[in-house]
Amino acid sequence: MSITGNALVAAIRKRWFLVFCAPLLWAGTSAGAGQSDAEMAIHVRQVERSVAAQAQACESHFGDKGRTFKFVNFFWEGEHLEVLRGAALVWAGLPPTKVAASEQALRDQDRKLAEVGSKRSESDWNSVCGNLFTRLVTNKGSDAMFDPATTARMSDVYARSGAKPFARRDSDYTIGCMKTQYNHGLRDFDTVKKVCSCMTDVLTSSATTEQLDAMSADPSSVTSQPWVAKAQPKIAACKTLWGANPH
């Protein structure tokens, strides 16, 4: 099954990488406009933990065929980068007693998810994991995960934190690269992530912001850019990370 991204990622992955090489699923009560930052952060963490646990369960159940879930979970996290990172910042500032109580609630959530999984039939596994894949890839139902108020406030927390400039751009580059490799049939998540992160580092360290903006506006112009030729030694170094099975 092919995985697609937003327009920018789709455009980038078509061009630049060619050059450089459920029950309990959304556990917890939804946050809302009347909630505090702490309550929103706890809700986000519940959802994040639930998604990861479900993805891990599907991966474990289906073995080699389940390795796709590590990819889709990572892509989903990238899609919600600002929300997740903003919530993590709020979480880090919570009183120890609240953190301890929340961690216990998360462990209880993990246990309930495991109990549900232990009682599933094979057809149930197919249904639940198929639904998970669809929801993570399409973000269908994302409003039920993070309502607009939570999305806006946690994103604002992240923005006001002095977050790393261009984190969204760099994440999109890596994810675009990984989606290309996924769609080519690669399922070795760790190696693909390592290579694509390397490619992103090369891309962003070899070109100015203006050059990267120009590339995004016209991906077909990449091959004619002088900075691409200068980056070739670094590109070659990234390719060695494929190991004995270069792609």
Backbone as CSV, one residue per row, in Angstrom:
resi,resn,N_x,N_y,N_z,CA_x,CA_y,CA_z,C_x,C_y,C_z
1,MET,0.841,-1.192,0.000,0.000,0.000,0.000,0.876,1.241,0.000
2,SER,0.543,2.154,-0.891,1.350,3.374,-1.009,0.962,4.379,0.058
3,ILE,1.964,5.075,0.578,1.731,6.118,1.577,2.047,7.463,0.961
4,THR,1.128,8.393,1.095,1.328,9.719,0.533,1.417,10.740,1.640
5,GLY,1.930,11.937,1.296,2.045,13.008,2.278,1.374,14.265,1.772
6,ASN,1.676,15.411,2.397,1.098,16.652,1.922,1.760,17.073,0.622
7,ALA,1.263,18.145,0.030,1.728,18.528,-1.294,3.230,18.806,-1.328
8,LEU,3.725,19.474,-0.284,5.151,19.808,-0.256,5.986,18.547,-0.181
9,VAL,5.625,17.662,0.742,6.384,16.425,0.885,6.303,15.601,-0.386
10,ALA,5.094,15.543,-0.993,4.936,14.768,-2.215,5.844,15.301,-3.319
11,ALA,5.892,16.630,-3.442,6.743,17.221,-4.477,8.214,16.947,-4.212
12,ILE,8.614,17.105,-2.956,10.020,16.897,-2.604,10.426,15.451,-2.831
13,ARG,9.600,14.498,-2.390,10.012,13.110,-2.464,10.052,12.605,-3.899
14,LYS,9.346,13.266,-4.804,9.410,12.873,-6.206,10.727,13.262,-6.834
15,ARG,11.352,14.306,-6.324,12.522,14.868,-6.987,13.805,14.797,-6.192
16,TRP,13.800,15.395,-4.967,15.094,15.603,-4.333,15.749,14.313,-3.904
17,PHE,14.956,13.294,-3.503,15.615,12.074,-3.074,16.228,11.326,-4.240
18,LEU,15.662,11.490,-5.442,16.272,10.891,-6.620,17.654,11.462,-6.829
19,VAL,17.788,12.720,-6.471,19.087,13.358,-6.595,20.004,12.822,-5.515
20,PHE,19.517,12.683,-4.306,20.353,12.303,-3.168,20.396,10.785,-2.955
21,CYS,20.161,10.184,-3.864,20.508,8.782,-3.902,20.432,8.122,-5.178
22,ALA,-11.319,0.583,17.165,-10.484,0.195,17.984,-10.899,0.484,19.376
23,PRO,-10.816,-0.511,19.876,-11.149,-0.224,21.271,-9.968,0.426,21.963
24,LEU,-10.242,1.466,22.735,-9.222,2.141,23.533,-8.150,2.805,22.699
25,LEU,-8.348,2.861,21.376,-7.286,3.403,20.532,-6.995,4.844,20.913
26,TRP,-8.016,5.635,21.080,-7.786,7.027,21.479,-8.266,7.165,22.920
27,ALA,-7.553,6.527,23.813,-7.988,6.431,25.204,-7.963,7.775,25.899
28,GLY,-8.791,7.902,26.906,-8.784,9.116,27.709,-9.864,10.085,27.272
29,THR,-10.215,10.985,28.137,-11.217,11.994,27.835,-10.609,13.087,26.983
30,SER,-11.323,13.493,25.957,-10.794,14.522,25.074,-10.595,15.829,25.813
31,ALA,-9.495,16.490,25.488,-9.268,17.813,26.044,-10.114,18.809,25.274
32,GLY,-10.156,20.035,25.749,-10.941,21.037,25.059,-10.524,22.424,25.474
33,ALA,-11.246,23.429,24.964,-10.867,24.821,25.196,-10.839,25.185,26.674
34,GLY,-11.673,24.496,27.505,-11.722,24.824,28.918,-10.681,24.120,29.755
35,GLN,-9.843,23.306,29.121,-8.843,22.535,29.841,-7.570,23.354,30.063
36,SER,-6.829,23.005,31.108,-5.545,23.653,31.367,-4.491,23.067,30.443
37,ASP,-3.334,23.743,30.387,-2.230,23.214,29.589,-1.842,21.823,30.078
38,ALA,-1.821,21.633,31.395,-1.440,20.337,31.961,-2.409,19.248,31.526
39,GLU,-3.709,19.540,31.576,-4.716,18.550,31.179,-4.606,18.233,29.698
40,MET,-4.352,19.238,28.893,-4.180,19.000,27.458,-2.946,18.143,27.198
41,ALA,-1.857,18.467,27.888,-0.610,17.710,27.688,-0.784,16.257,28.094
42,ILE,-1.494,16.021,29.179,-1.730,14.645,29.628,-2.565,13.899,28.603
43,HIS,-3.582,14.553,28.067,-4.412,13.930,27.030,-3.580,13.581,25.800
44,VAL,-2.745,14.524,25.366,-1.905,14.277,24.187,-0.988,13.092,24.432
45,ARG,-0.418,13.039,25.628,0.482,11.930,25.950,-0.268,10.598,25.978
46,GLN,-1.506,10.600,26.455,-2.323,9.389,26.442,-2.535,8.901,25.012
47,VAL,-2.882,9.823,24.134,-3.129,9.457,22.741,-1.846,8.950,22.088
48,GLU,-0.752,9.692,22.306,0.532,9.298,21.724,0.930,7.901,22.186
49,ARG,0.786,7.631,23.474,1.148,6.329,24.041,0.231,5.237,23.499
50,SER,-1.055,5.540,23.368,-2.008,4.566,22.857,-1.705,4.210,21.407
51,VAL,-1.422,5.216,20.594,-1.088,4.977,19.188,0.150,4.102,19.084
52,ALA,1.190,4.446,19.852,2.438,3.680,19.803,2.219,2.238,20.260
53,ALA,1.405,2.051,21.317,1.148,0.713,21.835,0.390,-0.126,20.816
54,GLN,-0.590,0.473,20.165,-1.354,-0.250,19.148,-0.467,-0.606,17.959
55,ALA,0.373,0.328,17.543,1.274,0.062,16.416,2.237,-1.065,16.762
56,GLN,2.772,-1.039,17.989,3.693,-2.082,18.433,2.988,-3.432,18.494
57,ALA,1.750,-3.445,18.968,0.994,-4.691,19.058,0.766,-5.285,17.673
58,CYS,0.417,-4.433,16.713,0.180,-4.913,15.346,1.478,-5.412,14.720
59,GLU,2.559,-4.690,14.977,3.853,-5.119,14.451,4.231,-6.482,15.022
60,SER,4.070,-6.655,16.322,4.439,-7.910,16.970,3.564,-9.062,16.493
61,HIS,2.279,-8.804,16.333,1.361,-9.873,15.947,1.631,-10.375,14.536
62,PHE,1.916,-9.462,13.630,2.050,-9.852,12.226,3.494,-10.102,11.788
63,GLY,4.449,-9.979,12.703,5.831,-10.299,12.362,6.376,-9.433,11.235
64,ASP,7.023,-10.062,10.270,7.618,-9.318,9.153,6.587,-8.466,8.425
65,LYS,5.383,-8.977,8.297,4.335,-8.221,7.611,3.870,-7.026,8.436
66,GLY,4.207,-7.022,9.716,3.767,-5.933,10.576,4.753,-4.791,10.683
67,ARG,5.894,-4.913,10.001,6.913,-3.866,10.140,6.459,-2.526,9.590
68,THR,5.401,-2.540,8.795,4.866,-1.296,8.253,4.384,-0.362,9.352
69,PHE,3.987,-0.924,10.518,3.389,-0.089,11.553,4.398,0.821,12.232
70,LYS,5.657,0.442,12.236,6.675,1.327,12.783,6.802,2.575,11.906
71,PHE,6.660,2.370,10.592,6.710,3.495,9.661,5.510,4.414,9.848
72,VAL,4.306,3.855,9.837,3.122,4.715,9.888,3.014,5.437,11.226
73,ASN,3.493,4.812,12.303,3.496,5.499,13.584,4.443,6.698,13.538
74,PHE,5.620,6.514,12.955,6.590,7.603,12.830,6.043,8.725,11.957
75,PHE,5.387,8.363,10.866,4.808,9.384,9.980,3.715,10.169,10.695
76,TRP,2.901,9.461,11.477,1.838,10.128,12.230,2.434,11.097,13.249
77,GLU,3.483,10.675,13.934,4.143,11.560,14.893,4.684,12.806,14.199
78,GLY,5.234,12.643,13.003,5.729,13.787,12.251,4.622,14.736,11.850
79,GLU,3.479,14.179,11.515,2.329,15.003,11.134,1.892,15.897,12.302
80,HIS,2.046,15.403,13.506,1.616,16.131,14.707,2.800,16.627,15.519
81,LEU,3.886,16.927,14.866,5.137,17.298,15.518,4.960,18.409,16.547
82,GLU,4.333,19.506,16.157,4.221,20.661,17.048,3.374,20.341,18.278
83,VAL,2.292,19.598,18.083,1.416,19.252,19.199,2.143,18.345,20.192
84,LEU,2.800,17.317,19.673,3.486,16.363,20.541,4.642,17.015,21.287
85,ARG,5.405,17.856,20.610,6.544,18.495,21.269,6.093,19.551,22.271
86,GLY,5.017,20.255,21.953,4.488,21.222,22.909,4.004,20.529,24.170
87,ALA,3.309,19.402,23.992,2.823,18.643,25.141,3.984,18.102,25.969
88,ALA,5.051,17.679,25.289,6.222,17.156,26.007,6.860,18.236,26.871
89,LEU,6.855,19.466,26.374,7.411,20.575,27.157,6.571,20.840,28.406
90,VAL,5.253,20.817,28.236,4.372,21.019,29.390,4.546,19.871,30.386
91,TRP,4.603,18.663,29.873,4.764,17.472,30.718,6.036,17.576,31.560
92,ALA,7.113,18.051,30.940,8.397,18.151,31.641,8.333,19.121,32.809
93,GLY,7.375,20.049,32.784,7.264,21.031,33.849,6.208,20.702,34.888
94,LEU,5.578,19.527,34.792,4.529,19.160,35.743,5.140,18.791,37.096
95,PRO,4.388,19.004,38.180,4.856,18.583,39.509,5.080,17.074,39.532
96,PRO,6.070,16.613,40.267,6.373,15.176,40.326,5.173,14.306,40.692
97,THR,4.326,14.789,41.600,3.167,13.983,41.996,2.195,13.787,40.841
98,LYS,1.998,14.844,40.050,1.102,14.741,38.888,1.708,13.836,37.818
99,VAL,3.023,13.927,37.629,3.696,13.057,36.664,3.548,11.596,37.084
100,ALA,3.765,11.334,38.370,3.666,9.959,38.872,2.261,9.405,38.671
101,ALA,1.248,10.221,38.969,-0.136,9.774,38.801,-0.454,9.537,37.331
102,SER,0.033,10.419,36.483,-0.218,10.285,35.052,0.497,9.078,34.476
103,GLU,1.721,8.829,34.944,2.466,7.660,34.477,1.747,6.374,34.878
104,GLN,1.185,6.358,36.077,0.436,5.182,36.504,-0.786,4.978,35.620
105,ALA,-1.463,6.071,35.279,-2.625,5.979,34.395,-2.214,5.446,33.026
106,LEU,-1.037,5.859,32.554,-0.548,5.370,31.261,-0.219,3.883,31.339
107,ARG,0.355,3.445,32.440,0.645,2.011,32.602,-0.656,1.210,32.643
108,ASP,-1.681,1.756,33.311,-2.983,1.095,33.340,-3.570,1.016,31.934
109,GLN,-3.392,2.086,31.179,-3.871,2.113,29.796,-3.162,1.044,28.969
110,ASP,-1.842,0.937,29.134,-1.085,-0.081,28.404,-1.586,-1.479,28.756
111,ARG,-1.861,-1.709,30.046,-2.325,-3.022,30.482,-3.684,-3.355,29.872
112,LYS,-4.578,-2.370,29.836,-5.905,-2.599,29.255,-5.809,-2.900,27.763
113,LEU,-4.923,-2.173,27.078,-4.735,-2.423,25.654,-4.208,-3.834,25.421
114,ALA,-3.274,-4.268,26.279,-2.717,-5.617,26.151,-3.786,-6.668,26.418
115,GLU,-4.643,-6.406,27.399,-5.714,-7.352,27.719,-6.687,-7.485,26.559
116,VAL,-7.023,-6.365,25.955,-7.915,-6.397,24.803,-7.280,-7.193,23.678
117,GLY,-5.986,-6.949,23.439,-5.285,-7.642,22.363,-5.213,-9.136,22.578
118,SER,-5.074,-9.559,23.815,-4.942,-10.991,24.098,-6.222,-11.758,23.788
119,LYS,-7.338,-11.060,23.690,-8.622,-11.719,23.445,-9.083,-11.605,21.989
120,ARG,-8.262,-11.004,21.140,-8.665,-10.822,19.751,-8.523,-12.102,18.938
121,SER,-9.478,-12.306,18.060,-9.357,-13.368,17.066,-8.506,-12.848,15.917
122,GLU,-8.126,-13.725,15.003,-7.310,-13.292,13.879,-8.061,-12.278,13.018
123,SER,-9.346,-12.487,12.838,-10.130,-11.532,12.050,-10.204,-10.185,12.755
124,ASP,-10.260,-10.222,14.098,-10.258,-8.970,14.854,-8.932,-8.233,14.661
125,TRP,-7.819,-8.986,14.710,-6.513,-8.360,14.493,-6.455,-7.714,13.115
126,ASN,-6.944,-8.410,12.105,-6.935,-7.856,10.748,-7.743,-6.565,10.683
127,SER,-8.892,-6.576,11.350,-9.765,-5.408,11.326,-9.163,-4.237,12.090
128,VAL,-8.700,-4.502,13.324,-8.161,-3.440,14.172,-6.905,-2.830,13.556
129,CYS,-6.001,-3.675,13.085,-4.744,-3.162,12.537,-4.960,-2.498,11.188
130,GLY,-5.896,-3.008,10.411,-6.215,-2.340,9.145,-6.792,-0.961,9.384
131,ASN,-7.653,-0.854,10.407,-8.235,0.441,10.762,-7.169,1.399,11.283
132,LEU,-6.242,0.866,12.095,-5.157,1.692,12.621,-4.314,2.251,11.479
133,PHE,-3.950,1.384,10.543,-3.149,1.823,9.404,-3.848,2.959,8.659
134,THR,-5.132,2.766,8.367,-5.886,3.772,7.621,-5.964,5.083,8.381
135,ARG,-6.218,5.018,9.676,-6.360,6.241,10.463,-5.041,6.998,10.567
136,LEU,-3.951,6.275,10.733,-2.671,6.959,10.867,-2.204,7.553,9.548
137,VAL,-2.484,6.874,8.452,-2.030,7.363,7.149,-2.878,8.538,6.668
138,THR,-4.181,8.449,6.867,-5.069,9.489,6.357,-5.369,10.560,7.397
139,ASN,-4.997,10.291,8.676,-5.357,11.166,9.803,-6.867,11.270,9.979
140,LYS,-7.564,10.280,9.446,-9.006,10.235,9.623,-9.322,10.158,11.109
141,GLY,-10.209,10.995,11.555,-10.558,10.999,12.966,-9.593,11.782,13.825
142,SER,-8.706,12.560,13.188,-7.695,13.277,13.969,-8.317,14.303,14.916
143,ASP,-9.498,14.829,14.563,-10.138,15.789,15.455,-10.515,15.132,16.778
144,ALA,-10.792,13.819,16.737,-11.125,13.102,17.963,-9.885,12.865,18.803
145,MET,-8.711,12.877,18.164,-7.462,12.693,18.897,-7.041,14.007,19.536
146,PHE,-6.938,15.034,18.713,-6.516,16.352,19.191,-7.494,17.388,18.653
147,ASP,-8.358,17.860,19.515,-9.330,18.849,19.076,-8.612,20.156,18.739
148,PRO,-9.290,21.060,18.020,-8.645,22.302,17.590,-8.030,23.110,18.730
149,ALA,-8.679,23.144,19.885,-8.141,23.921,21.000,-6.815,23.340,21.489
150,THR,-6.764,22.018,21.609,-5.531,21.363,22.053,-4.422,21.554,21.024
151,THR,-4.769,21.354,19.760,-3.785,21.522,18.694,-3.204,22.926,18.714
152,ALA,-4.074,23.921,18.828,-3.627,25.310,18.795,-2.768,25.653,20.010
153,ARG,-3.209,25.248,21.205,-2.487,25.658,22.403,-1.149,24.933,22.550
154,MET,-1.118,23.622,22.307,0.143,22.888,22.413,1.130,23.335,21.328
155,SER,0.627,23.642,20.149,1.493,24.156,19.085,2.060,25.513,19.470
156,ASP,1.234,26.316,20.129,1.693,27.637,20.582,2.763,27.501,21.661
157,VAL,2.568,26.550,22.572,3.591,26.300,23.603,4.922,25.961,22.938
158,TYR,4.857,25.121,21.938,6.087,24.727,21.236,6.716,25.916,20.527
159,ALA,5.888,26.718,19.855,6.406,27.868,19.124,7.055,28.881,20.060
160,ARG,6.458,29.096,21.230,6.981,30.081,22.178,8.209,29.592,22.945
161,SER,8.528,28.318,22.791,9.649,27.751,23.548,11.008,28.067,22.935
162,GLY,10.999,28.732,21.782,12.264,28.947,21.085,12.726,27.672,20.416
163,ALA,11.772,26.895,19.920,12.064,25.607,19.313,13.041,25.741,18.142
164,LYS,13.698,24.644,17.853,14.668,24.618,16.765,14.041,25.149,15.484
165,PRO,14.667,26.140,14.851,14.131,26.653,13.586,14.080,25.552,12.530
166,PHE,13.063,25.584,11.737,12.923,24.675,10.594,12.715,23.214,10.996
167,ALA,12.285,22.969,12.245,12.052,21.586,12.665,10.992,20.924,11.798
168,ARG,9.938,21.662,11.478,8.889,21.114,10.620,9.432,20.806,9.231
169,ARG,10.179,21.717,8.666,10.750,21.498,7.331,11.641,20.261,7.321
170,ASP,12.536,20.163,8.309,13.469,19.039,8.347,12.730,17.724,8.548
171,SER,11.698,17.741,9.381,10.897,16.539,9.580,10.219,16.121,8.286
172,ASP,9.693,17.092,7.550,9.036,16.783,6.288,10.018,16.190,5.277
173,TYR,11.245,16.710,5.258,12.249,16.158,4.345,12.520,14.687,4.673
174,THR,12.738,14.399,5.952,13.040,13.025,6.348,11.867,12.102,6.066
175,ILE,10.670,12.554,6.397,9.493,11.724,6.176,9.234,11.530,4.685
176,GLY,9.446,12.579,3.900,9.270,12.435,2.457,10.205,11.385,1.888
177,CYS,11.450,11.414,2.337,12.442,10.426,1.921,12.022,9.024,2.360
178,MET,11.568,8.900,3.594,11.187,7.587,4.117,9.949,7.038,3.419
179,LYS,9.027,7.917,3.058,7.850,7.458,2.325,8.240,6.929,0.951
180,THR,9.215,7.585,0.334,9.696,7.093,-0.958,10.251,5.683,-0.807
181,GLN,11.080,5.477,0.185,11.666,4.154,0.390,10.611,3.124,0.790
182,TYR,9.657,3.533,1.598,8.560,2.639,1.973,7.796,2.202,0.727
183,ASN,7.500,3.159,-0.130,6.748,2.849,-1.338,7.561,2.021,-2.331
184,HIS,8.881,1.985,-2.143,9.747,1.117,-2.951,9.857,-0.274,-2.342
185,GLY,9.189,-0.482,-1.220,9.150,-1.809,-0.630,10.069,-2.035,0.545
186,LEU,10.826,-1.030,0.967,11.743,-1.218,2.090,10.976,-1.199,3.410
187,ARG,11.325,-2.121,4.308,10.649,-2.207,5.593,11.629,-2.254,6.763
188,ASP,12.912,-2.026,6.505,13.896,-1.956,7.582,13.888,-0.524,8.115
189,PHE,13.022,-0.286,9.103,12.773,1.069,9.574,14.049,1.758,10.042
190,ASP,14.830,1.089,10.866,16.002,1.734,11.456,17.004,2.180,10.394
191,THR,17.230,1.321,9.397,18.177,1.691,8.345,17.630,2.811,7.481
192,VAL,16.365,2.713,7.108,15.759,3.752,6.276,15.792,5.092,6.995
193,LYS,15.455,5.099,8.276,15.469,6.354,9.040,16.886,6.916,9.117
194,LYS,17.860,6.054,9.334,19.249,6.498,9.429,19.708,7.147,8.119
195,VAL,19.408,6.488,6.998,19.810,7.032,5.707,19.077,8.330,5.409
196,CYS,17.778,8.347,5.641,16.992,9.541,5.318,17.327,10.711,6.226
197,SER,17.631,10.447,7.486,18.070,11.526,8.371,19.396,12.092,7.895
198,CYS,20.270,11.216,7.441,21.549,11.654,6.888,21.331,12.525,5.653
199,MET,20.436,12.089,4.778,20.142,12.851,3.568,19.589,14.231,3.912
200,THR,18.738,14.281,4.926,18.183,15.561,5.353,19.282,16.477,5.867
201,ASP,20.189,15.913,6.651,21.311,16.715,7.166,22.153,17.268,6.028
202,VAL,22.400,16.445,5.021,23.178,16.895,3.860,22.434,18.014,3.130
203,LEU,21.173,17.792,2.922,20.350,18.772,2.202,20.362,20.122,2.899
204,THR,20.110,20.114,4.200,19.965,21.376,4.928,21.294,22.046,5.258
205,SER,22.378,21.276,5.233,23.686,21.875,5.506,24.398,22.310,4.227
206,SER,23.871,21.908,3.082,24.532,22.205,1.808,23.897,23.366,1.071
207,ALA,22.718,23.779,1.497,21.998,24.838,0.791,21.522,25.902,1.774
208,THR,21.354,27.103,1.282,20.813,28.176,2.103,19.301,28.020,2.213
209,THR,18.707,28.750,3.144,17.247,28.712,3.271,16.585,29.137,1.974
210,GLU,17.165,30.147,1.314,16.603,30.623,0.054,16.674,29.538,-1.018
211,GLN,17.788,28.818,-1.050,17.927,27.751,-2.045,16.942,26.610,-1.771
212,LEU,16.743,26.304,-0.502,15.790,25.261,-0.154,14.362,25.688,-0.488
213,ASP,14.053,26.957,-0.259,12.732,27.464,-0.622,12.527,27.378,-2.131
214,ALA,13.573,27.709,-2.888,13.481,27.638,-4.344,13.284,26.194,-4.796
215,MET,13.971,25.268,-4.127,13.822,23.852,-4.456,12.397,23.380,-4.201
216,SER,11.826,23.806,-3.072,10.460,23.414,-2.746,9.464,23.975,-3.755
217,ALA,9.735,25.201,-4.212,8.848,25.830,-5.191,8.960,25.167,-6.557
218,ASP,10.168,24.692,-6.901,10.386,24.052,-8.202,11.362,22.890,-8.029
219,PRO,10.879,21.731,-7.586,11.766,20.597,-7.333,12.585,20.175,-8.551
220,SER,12.068,20.420,-9.747,12.784,20.009,-10.957,14.077,20.781,-11.170
221,SER,14.256,21.888,-10.439,15.451,22.701,-10.619,16.647,22.201,-9.812
222,VAL,16.428,21.184,-8.971,17.476,20.739,-8.053,18.726,20.291,-8.787
223,THR,18.554,19.508,-9.839,19.714,18.921,-10.516,20.632,19.964,-11.136
224,SER,20.107,21.156,-11.386,20.933,22.190,-12.017,21.615,23.101,-11.005
225,GLN,21.416,22.860,-9.732,21.971,23.736,-8.709,23.419,23.368,-8.380
226,PRO,24.350,24.343,-8.357,25.764,24.070,-8.053,25.969,23.419,-6.691
227,TRP,25.141,23.758,-5.715,25.335,23.210,-4.375,25.125,21.705,-4.330
228,VAL,24.349,21.179,-5.270,24.126,19.734,-5.311,25.420,19.009,-5.665
229,ALA,26.147,19.525,-6.649,27.411,18.913,-7.044,28.419,18.943,-5.889
230,LYS,28.438,20.046,-5.165,29.381,20.167,-4.049,29.038,19.202,-2.913
231,ALA,27.777,18.809,-2.843,27.338,17.936,-1.749,27.564,16.457,-2.042
232,GLN,28.051,16.128,-3.224,28.155,14.724,-3.615,28.956,13.843,-2.651
233,PRO,30.104,14.304,-2.117,30.825,13.447,-1.153,29.985,13.095,0.075
234,LYS,29.207,14.060,0.559,28.336,13.794,1.714,27.204,12.843,1.320
235,ILE,26.716,13.018,0.105,25.660,12.125,-0.388,26.170,10.693,-0.428
236,ALA,27.387,10.542,-0.933,27.995,9.213,-1.022,28.148,8.593,0.362
237,ALA,28.502,9.411,1.338,28.657,8.913,2.710,27.325,8.411,3.256
238,CYS,26.249,9.113,2.965,24.921,8.659,3.406,24.581,7.306,2.788
239,LYS,24.927,7.134,1.537,24.576,5.891,0.844,25.294,4.684,1.431
240,THR,26.438,4.896,2.046,27.142,3.767,2.652,26.372,3.204,3.840
241,LEU,25.446,3.972,4.390,24.668,3.519,5.532,23.675,2.408,5.174
242,TRP,23.479,2.192,3.855,22.641,1.077,3.444,23.306,-0.258,3.771
243,GLY,24.635,-0.210,4.000,25.349,-1.443,4.350,25.557,-2.342,3.155
244,ALA,25.374,-3.639,3.373,25.653,-4.626,2.334,24.562,-4.692,1.280
245,ASN,23.464,-4.004,1.533,22.344,-4.054,0.579,21.965,-2.653,0.140
246,PRO,22.832,-1.995,-0.662,22.530,-0.634,-1.098,21.248,-0.579,-1.890
247,HIS,20.511,0.502,-1.729,19.234,0.650,-2.441,19.344,1.804,-3.439
